[in-house]
Amino acid sequence: MIKYTLFLLIASSLFLHATSCILTKYEVYIASNLPANSPPLHVHCSSKDDDLGYHTLAPGAQYQFSFCENPLTTLLSCRFLWNVLPCL
Protein backbone atom coordinates (compact mmCIF):
# COMPACT_ATOMS: atom_id res chain seq x y z
CA MET A 1 0.00 0.00 0.00
CA ILE A 2 2.86 2.38 0.80
CA LYS A 3 4.46 1.71 -2.61
CA TYR A 4 1.15 2.46 -4.35
CA THR A 5 0.68 5.71 -2.41
CA LEU A 6 4.26 6.78 -3.11
CA PHE A 7 3.78 6.04 -6.81
CA LEU A 8 0.63 8.20 -6.90
CA LEU A 9 2.39 11.08 -5.16
CA ILE A 10 5.33 11.00 -7.58
CA ALA A 11 3.08 10.64 -10.63
CA SER A 12 0.86 13.53 -9.58
CA SER A 13 3.84 15.79 -8.89
CA LEU A 14 5.26 15.02 -12.33
CA PHE A 15 1.90 15.81 -13.92
CA LEU A 16 1.66 19.12 -12.06
CA HIS A 17 5.21 19.99 -13.07
CA ALA A 18 4.46 19.24 -16.72
CA THR A 19 1.38 21.47 -16.78
CA SER A 20 2.79 24.42 -14.81
CA CYS A 21 5.43 26.98 -15.72
CA ILE A 22 8.90 26.74 -14.26
CA LEU A 23 9.43 30.48 -14.75
CA THR A 24 6.91 33.21 -15.45
CA LYS A 25 3.52 32.52 -17.02
CA TYR A 26 2.14 35.38 -19.10
CA GLU A 27 -1.52 36.04 -19.84
CA VAL A 28 -2.18 37.97 -23.05
CA TYR A 29 -5.51 39.74 -23.61
CA ILE A 30 -6.36 41.35 -26.94
CA ALA A 31 -9.55 43.39 -27.14
CA SER A 32 -11.12 45.11 -30.13
CA ASN A 33 -12.32 48.47 -28.85
CA LEU A 34 -13.08 49.73 -32.33
CA PRO A 35 -16.34 51.59 -33.03
CA ALA A 36 -19.41 49.38 -33.50
CA ASN A 37 -19.61 49.97 -37.26
CA SER A 38 -15.90 49.19 -37.88
CA PRO A 39 -14.61 46.24 -39.88
CA PRO A 40 -13.30 43.36 -37.74
CA LEU A 41 -9.77 43.20 -36.37
CA HIS A 42 -7.74 40.24 -37.67
CA VAL A 43 -5.12 38.82 -35.28
CA HIS A 44 -2.48 36.16 -35.86
CA CYS A 45 -0.07 35.22 -33.06
CA SER A 46 2.71 32.66 -33.29
CA SER A 47 6.07 31.62 -31.94
CA LYS A 48 8.78 29.40 -33.38
CA ASP A 49 7.13 26.34 -31.82
CA ASP A 50 3.45 27.21 -31.72
CA ASP A 51 1.03 28.82 -34.18
CA LEU A 52 -2.01 30.12 -32.30
CA GLY A 53 -3.96 30.60 -35.51
CA TYR A 54 -5.96 33.40 -37.07
CA HIS A 55 -8.67 35.11 -35.05
CA THR A 56 -11.24 37.62 -36.24
CA LEU A 57 -12.45 40.02 -33.56
CA ALA A 58 -15.65 41.95 -34.09
CA PRO A 59 -15.86 45.31 -32.29
CA GLY A 60 -16.11 44.60 -28.56
CA ALA A 61 -14.74 41.03 -28.87
CA GLN A 62 -11.71 39.65 -27.02
CA TYR A 63 -9.08 36.98 -27.56
CA GLN A 64 -6.81 35.67 -24.84
CA PHE A 65 -4.05 33.11 -24.43
CA SER A 66 -1.20 32.33 -22.07
CA PHE A 67 2.34 31.08 -22.44
CA CYS A 68 5.28 30.13 -20.25
CA GLU A 69 8.55 32.00 -20.41
CA ASN A 70 11.69 30.26 -21.57
CA PRO A 71 14.50 32.86 -21.49
CA LEU A 72 16.47 31.11 -24.22
CA THR A 73 13.75 30.50 -26.78
CA THR A 74 10.61 32.54 -26.06
CA LEU A 75 9.80 34.87 -28.92
CA LEU A 76 6.12 35.49 -29.56
CA SER A 77 4.80 37.82 -32.22
CA CYS A 78 1.32 38.98 -33.15
CA ARG A 79 0.18 40.54 -36.38
CA PHE A 80 -2.85 42.83 -36.46
CA LEU A 81 -4.77 43.70 -39.62
CA TRP A 82 -7.70 46.07 -39.72
CA ASN A 83 -9.82 47.35 -42.58
CA VAL A 84 -8.17 44.97 -45.06
CA LEU A 85 -8.87 41.47 -46.32
CA PRO A 86 -7.54 38.84 -43.89
CA CYS A 87 -4.34 36.98 -44.72
CA LEU A 88 -5.08 33.30 -45.13
N, C-alpha and C positions, 0 to 999 in steps of 0.2 A: 504494500500500500504506500509506503514511503517513497519507493522508486517511482511509482505512478504519479504521486503528487509532485515530486521533484521534476519529473518530465513535463508535467503540465505547466509548472511555474517557469521553467526554462523556455518552453515553446511559446508561452504567452508573452514573455519578455522579448523574445526575438521578433514576434509579430508586431508588438508595439514599437520596437526599434525600427522595423522596416517601414512602418506607416507614418512615423513622425520624423521631423527634421532634426538633424544633428546640430545645425547652426540656426540661422534666422529663417523663419517662414514669413513670406510676404503675401499680403492680400491686395489684389489689384481690383479696383472698381472703376468702370468706365460708364459714364452716364451721358446720354444725349439730352442736353438742355436747350436744344434748338427750338425755335418757334413752332407752334402746332402745325402750320401749313408748310413747313420745310421738307425737302426731300430727306430720305433716311441717311443716317451716318453708317458707312461701311467700315468695319474694323477687322484687321487680320493680325494676330499676334503669333509669334513663333520664336523658338530658340533653335540651337543647333540640333538638339535631340528630340524636340517636341513641337509639332505644329498644332496649334489650338484651333485652327480652322477660321473660316470667314463667318462673320456675324453682322447682321443688318439690324441697326437700332433705329426704330421709329422715334420721333420726338417724345421725350419722357421715359424712354426705355433704358434699361441698364444691362450691363454684362459684367460678370465678375469671375475671377479665377485666383488661384494661389499657387505659389511655387516655393521650393526650398532653395536657400542660397548654397552654392558651392563656389568658394572664392576663386578656384582655378578655372572653372568652366562656365559659370553662369553668365549668359548674355542673352537677354530677352529683348525683342523689338516688336513694336506694334506699328502698323500702318493704318492711317485714317484717310478715308476718301469721303468727300461730301459734294453733293450736287454734280456728280459724274456717274457714268455707268460703272457698276462694280467690276473689279478684276476677278476673273474666274480662271 
